[in-house]
């Protein structure tokens, strides 16, 4: 019997949906469900399929990938494949697929919710509600503001028209600039430093790699427009977090909404937790209460092709096997 390891560090009801629906659809496959990478060792030796997300592997990625002698296919449950595709322990013969195209709606809503919350200072209202404190101030609006989106893929293509519908000017930054519906103009990523002072919001969606490590560095952050805000839905490593703290304390950045961090879970003593101009969400921008309905059609299609011995027919292939 084919064995698949499902390492899914997501809310219990959602991971159980993944497991039960896949088990019903593929009775000839043994699906082992694990929610913590620390508990996977007993499943590594005989699993030939791994379904997971790079951040779920945490610091044990090389250990896991290097101790799966029968591994033939990795199905990512997210779009970004960092901490999987870039690990030296991933054998060359292993095929890798992802969830490209499944996150546009929820990531767009997460970005817009973040901009609205920062603009209207919703966290202050919630803190005041906890204290039964009646205070009023002048909220900002995002209508008429300029948003820069760093990383132009399927998610950015979904987000841009939504921002336009809210009256925003939309500027894109891409490794391969091209005309995309919903964007007023497009720039190369290398131009970020030159354009950054024109932006009211900077939304990060770029994949994490050596090329994008700390692409939002001190120079970029200190060059941002006075009163501007940062939204990170990409990966923590894209931002120099120490430089961001300085920019939030003393620089031009008035607020940040952060869904991803260099270390996850975010350590309890991290400065971000106590900063009133920072909104923290726990790497959940790509998740929804019905994410199984978005993700499982992709997984099931690929699993059928795998079991039929036709891996070349899989969709969302990031790297073909050998």
N, C-alpha and C positions, 0 to 999 in steps of 0.2 A: 504493500500500500504506500502511495506517495505521501510523504510527510511535509507539512507546511508549518513553519513557526510564525505565529502572529505576535509580534512584540508591539503592543499598542498601549502606550502610556497616555490614554485619553480617558475622559469620564467613563465610569463603569457601565452605564446603560448603553453608551455608544459602542464601546468595544465588544460588549455582549451581543449587540445587534450584528456587528461584523461577523463574529464567530458563529452565531446561530444561523444566520442566513447563508453563509458560505458552506457550513456543514450540511444544511438541508439541500443546497443546490449541487453539492459535489460529495456524495456519500462514499466515494472511493478514495477520498483524500482524508488523511488524519490531520486535523487542525489543532495544534497546540497553542493555547492562548496564554500569554504572559504579559503582565502590565509593568514589570520592572526589569530592567536589563540585568540587575544583580541576580535574577532568578532563572536565567536562560540556559545555564551551562548544561543541565541534564538533557536538553533538547538539541544541542548543537551537532552531535555526532551523526545523527541519521536524518536531519532535515535537509531537503534539497531545494526548498522554497523559503525565502524570508520575506515577510511583509512587514514593513516598519517605516519609520521616519528617521532621518539622520539624527536629529536632536534626542530621540528616544535611546539611541545607542550611547550617548554621552561620552565619557572618557573610555568606555570599554569597546569602542567600535573595532579597533584592530584585534582585540581579543576575540570578539564574537566572529568576525569575518575570517579570522585566521584559524578558527577551530571548527569550521564547518566543511569537512572534507567532501561532502556530497552536494554542496551548494551549487545550484545551476542557474538560479534566477532570483533577483531581488526586485520586488514590487514596492516602490515607494508609495507611502500613503499621503505624501505631500508633493509639491512641485519641485522645490529645491532638493538636490541630491547630495549636498555637502555632507561630510562625515560618512559618506558611503562611497561615492564615485571617486573621491580623492584619497581614500585610504590605501596605503601600500599593501595591506593584507588582503585586499579584494582580488581574487584570482582573475586572470585575464579572460578566462573562458566563461565567466558568469555574465549573463544578460541582465540588464538593468532597465526598468521602465518606471514611469512616474505618473502623477495625477494631472498633468498639464491640461488646462481647460476646465477644471472642476471648481476653481476658487474665485472666479470673477465676481459673483454677486456678494458673497460674504466679506471678501477682502475690500471691495469697494465700499460696502456699508461700514466696515470697521474704520476705514480711512476717513470717510465723511463724518461718522460719529465722533471720531477723535478731533477733527478740525472744529466741529460745532461745540464740543465740550470744552476745548481750549479757548475758543473765541468767546463763549458765553460764561466761562469760568464756572462750569457746572460743579466741579469738586468743591469750590467754596460754598456753593449753595447747600450741598449735602453736609458739609461740616457744620454749617450754621443750623441746619435742620437738627442735627444731632445735639446741638447746644441750645435749641429753641431760641436762636438769635435771629431777630428781624433786621436784615441789612439790605440796602439797595445800592446798586452801582450801575454804570453804563456798560452793558454788554457789547462786545464786538459782533460784527456779522461777517460771513464769508462771501456774501454777494459783493462783486466788484473787486475781490482780492485775486492775487496771482498765486497759483500753486505750481510748484515744480515737482515732477514725478521722475525719480531716478530709477531707471530700469524699465524698459519698454517691452513687455511681453503680453500675454493674454490678459493678465490681471489689469495691467495699466490700460489696455485697450478697452476694458470694461469700465474702469474708473473714470477715464477722461470725459466721455460724454455725460456722465452723471454730474461731474463737476461743472461742465458747461451749462447743464440744465439749471444749476444753482447760481448761475451768473458769474462764474469764475473765469479768469484767463488761465489757460492750461499750457504749461511749458514742459516739454519732455527732454530727458537726457538719456541717450542710448549709446551703446558701444558701436552700433551701426545705424546712424541717423537715417530716417526715412519718413515719408509722409504717412501719418496715421490719423484716422478719423477721430475727431474730438480734440485734437491738439492744435493750438494756435501757431505754435512753432516748435521746432525740434533742434536740439544741439547735441554735439558729441559729449560724452562724459567728461572728456578732458577740458571742456569749457565751463564746468560747474563753478569753478572759482571766479570766473569772469562774470557770470550771470547771477550768482547767489544773492547779491545785494538787491536784486529786483524782486525777490520772492517774498511773499507773506507766509507761505507754508512750503515746507519741503517734505514730501512723502517718499519714503524709501521702500522700493519693491525689488531691488536688484538682487540676483543670486549672490551667495557668498563664495568667494574664491580668493586666491592670492592676489588677483588683480583688483578686487574690491575691498580687501582688508583695510579698514580704517580709511576708506575713500572719503568719508566725512570726518576730517581731521580738525586740528585746532585752527588751521588757516581758513578752512571752509566755514567752521562754526563762528569764528570771530568776524568773518566777512559777511555774515547774514544781516539782513535788514533789522534795524532796531524794532523790537516788539514782535518779531517773527516767531514761528513755531516749527518744531520738528516732529514728524510722525514716522516711527520706525516699525514697519511690518515685514521687514526683510529678514535679517539676521543680526544678532548683537555685534558680531565682529565687523560689521560694515561701519560702525561708529566708534571713534575713540571716546570711550565712556568718561575717562578722566577729563578730557577736554570739554566734553558736553557739560559736565558738572560745573566747570569753571565758566563756561559760556552762559549757563543758567544763573549762576551766582552773580557774576560781574560783567557779563558780556551782553550782546544784543539779543540773545534768545530769551523770549519771555515765558515759553512753556514747551513741554515735550510730552508726547503720548507714546509710550514704549510698550511694545508687545513682546519683544525679543531682547535677549541679553547675552553678553559674552559668556556668563556662567549661568546655567539654568539647572534647578530652580535658582532664582535670585537669592543670594545669601541674606539672611535675616538682618545682618548688621550693615547692609549696603546703604550708602547715603541716599540713593534714589527713593527708598521707602519713606523717608522723612521730609522730602522736598515737596512743598505745597504746590509748586508749579510743574510737577511731574504726575502724569496719569500712568499707572501701571496696570497692564493686563497680562495674564500669565500664558503667553504663547498660544492664544486661542483665536487669532484673527481668521484663520482658515477653517475653523470648526463651526458647525451649526448643529442644531438639535436633530436635523435630518440629513447629516452629512453622508450617512450610509446610502441614501438615495442618489447622491451625486457620485460617490466613489465606487460603489459596488458594480455598476455596469461596466466600468473600465476594468476593474479587477476580474470580474467574471469572464469578460471577453478574452482577456489575456490568459486566464487560467485554462479556458477551453482550448485555446490554441496550443498552450504548453502541453496539456495532456494528450492532444492529438499529434504531438510531435512536429508542430509547425510554428516554432518560435518566431520565424521571420514575419508571420502575419499579426504579431502582437501590435498594439497601438501604443503611442507615447514611448517609443524606444529611445532611451538616453544613450545606451551603449549595447551594441549587439554582442552576443556570445560567440565563442570560437569552438 
